[in-house]
Each structure stands twice: as C-alpha cells, then as structure tokens.
C-alpha cells in the first residue's frame, strides 16, 4: 500500500485535516455526516474514498485527491496533438490553480503561451483574424481569436528538441490514427530542411513539396505529412499507397502520372513519397503556410 501523508491539523469540527501537509489553509472536513458532504464521498477522478489519499481543494473550490490532480498534469495531453484540456478542473473546467501545483503549472502555462503566440501569428498571416468565425455573435469563437486559432491549428512536440511546432489543421488530426511519437520532428530538427532554414523567418514558414505529387504543399497534416489541395482532399487515395506504386516525377495530384520529363516545380527533388523543402513561404510570397 502506497504511503501518503496528510496535514492532520485539527479542523474546527475536531476531525484531523485530510489535506496535504504543505497547505497554508486546510481543506474542508470530508468525514461523512460532519460537514455538507462532497459528492458521493469519493474522489471524482479515481472514485476511491476521500480517506484513501491526501486531498487538495483547488481555487475553484472543488476537491480531489492531490495525487490524482498531480498525475493528470504530469501525464499532460492524450495523443500526438498538444491540447490543454487537462489543465482544467475535471468538474467545472476552470483553470487548475493551487499553490502546491505552481511549479508544474508554470511550465505548462509557458508551453500554452508559446503555442498561443504561434497560432495567433499564423491566424493573422492566413487572413482569418477578423473572419466570421470570430466576428459572428452566434459563432463559437465570437471575439475569441485565441480559442479559434488554438482549435484550428494543431501543434505537436518535436521528439528531438522537445519544442512545439505547427503540424497542420486540427480537422485533419481527427481523421487519422495516432503516429509514432518518434516520427514527430519539427522543421528545425528535420533532415529534410538541412541548409534550407530561412535566415529571416527561420523554420516556421518552410514551404514543402506535396509528398505525393510535384506541387507545392498547402496542408501539413498529422504532424508528419505535407499535401497539395487535391491530394489533401483525396488523401485516402495516396496516403496508404506503397512508394513503388506512386507516380514518378513529373507527378500530378492524386496519383496521376504526367507525360514528359519536365517537373512542374522546375527543380530536382527526391522521389514521390518523400518529404522535400522548396523554400521559405514568406520569402516567395505564397499562402502555403
């Protein structure tokens, strides 16, 4: 049985405090029948009785086992895409806040601010900062460009540098199985972008070739794959094909073999099915980011 410590200071009712020892103020008494009862006498996260572990009362007022909330924050998001729902109270969805959780929450808030800044910058460059999604009073994200940007764009954690990077639109993530975490590599760390990082804009707006044809990529999906518009719309046609069955250069969208020998991109590149960087999207004035 795992050992845990509780505060044990006497509460006004006479029962010992079941909160964590380091709290400045004690949690309410959770002895059944003593005070207005909390829930069904169990932690809402693990469903074990209150007395089975030290408790913590968040600033929103809800009470949980301290170990349950701490483990939830340490486990972070589920799946490949970085999301932040785990940083909210499981009951009321307010931001988790408590002095004992300050250190771990500070690190997570820093990550949130990083991605928020990246997403808002991308929203601005995509010309969507004042789109109807944000200006329509009946919309989900009315006057909330941050919420809109964080939902629209998907960010992933690079397996090499452990920094967040843009990996495509959120809607694409919903339709694919999870990828191997080791395949999640940011442009800065990717072998594909070697010697092609823009000296002005860095790796944030690298323009890729579509993995499946000789067209500039407009979409980055799953944190790993770049598509042109037609290949993106019909990704099931090309995404699961073995490399040997993909068209050679010059390759058209959706697995079409183009006639002749001249690449529409006007440059040499690896075989179809591999990632390739064309250049910096900002520098060549495209909307491909």
Beta strands, then each sheet from edge to edge (+ up, - down):
strand 1: 55-57
strand 2: 63-65
strand 3: 153-157
strand 4: 164-169
strand 5: 206-208
strand 6: 219-221
strand 7: 225-227
strand 8: 251-252
strand 9: 256-257
strand 10: 277-280
sheet 1: 1+ 2-
sheet 2: 3+ 4-
sheet 3: 5+ 10-
sheet 4: 6+ 7-
sheet 5: 8+ 9-
end
